[in-house]
Amino acid sequence: MGGENTEGTPMEAAGSEHPGPDAAANAAPAAHPEQRWIWRVISPLILAFAAVAVIGLLALTIGPRIFPYQALVVRSGSMAPTIPTGSVVFYHRLAADKVKVGQIIVFDRPGQAGERVTHRVYKISSGPTGRYFETKGDANGAPDDWRIPAVGTGWVAGFHVPVAGYVLADLQSTTARLLLLLIPALGLGLITLTEIWRDRGKGAAT
């Protein structure tokens, strides 16, 4: 009986079942540093990607309804390498009599309603019906076989953003828009949980 008492007392004193504050303080932070570092890197990237995607969608869909510009995705290579396939081109309005040879314009393809063509003004000529544009794609060997009436106002290319059209075209689907909302929400939720776990770890260490 006496032997049991003498062995039990030093075991409790050694702190095997009740570690002291120094041991807890040393153990708690070691569980999370790598996780905190990963989320500190990933969370800004998630938010930045979501912000850029949302801004791009707004610029492509809502912006032209409010501001005086147009934004279209180039789906062919007829203007390469000046405007690569998949680029988003932004256009500003300009009167037809101010358009010059060499400028890039967008127009409805003659005979095919609803199809937009972005080509360079190759030549400006006059005929019985008035002035008209002859156009040509930079990648094409010959001018287009149609004539675009140079009347009223139209849209002239200002600048383009390469590759963005591939991403934004996919994001315009209903599923992609839902994912665009869900992914940042899930990311923020994980970040919040990580912060909660970190705070609990700090509380246990004190």
PyMOL commands that set and color helices and strands:
alter all, ss='L'
color gray80, all
select helices_A, chain A and resi 2-13+21-31+33-61+63-66+96-98+164-171+174-205
alter helices_A, ss='H'
color red, helices_A
select strands_A, chain A and resi 69-73+88-95+104-108+116-127+130-136+148-149+153-161
alter strands_A, ss='S'
color yellow, strands_A
deselect
rebuild
show_as cartoon
